Amino acid sequence: DLKMKKIIFASLVCLLFAGCAMKNSPKYISEDYIKALEEKDFRRAKAYIYVPTSTRSYISAKDIDAKVQQDFDELQKELENIGGVEEFKIVKNTQISETIRELQIECKGKNGQFVDKIFYTINIDGTWKLIQAVK
């Protein structure tokens, strides 16, 4: 019957939008960033990174890329030292401003050890990114 088809269609549309929204959240991007580093998929990891405009105004793109790669390498080594991530958990999610959140991340390794990190995320025009500090 037509009414039932409309209800099913509306439900599917809602599920689709919910799935897309979940992939655009501080939790999703931080978790997938960790997975990308574990898988050595630097292109995917880099897609989650935001370098503030103020930083880009005084540091060259080449230097920024080198710093981002260095941070990737360091975190990837930490993840390898715990045997890879068995469990990913956000321990604390603090709203700093309307667009910025601080996430305290805990990665439990397959060897029982932990890697703890703090990520700052920013919502830019509806898309969440990890803020890359470059010094």
Beta strands, then each sheet from edge to edge (+ up, - down):
strand 1: 49-50
strand 2: 85-95
strand 3: 100-109
strand 4: 114-124
strand 5: 127-131
sheet 1: 1+ 5+ 4- 3+ 2-
end
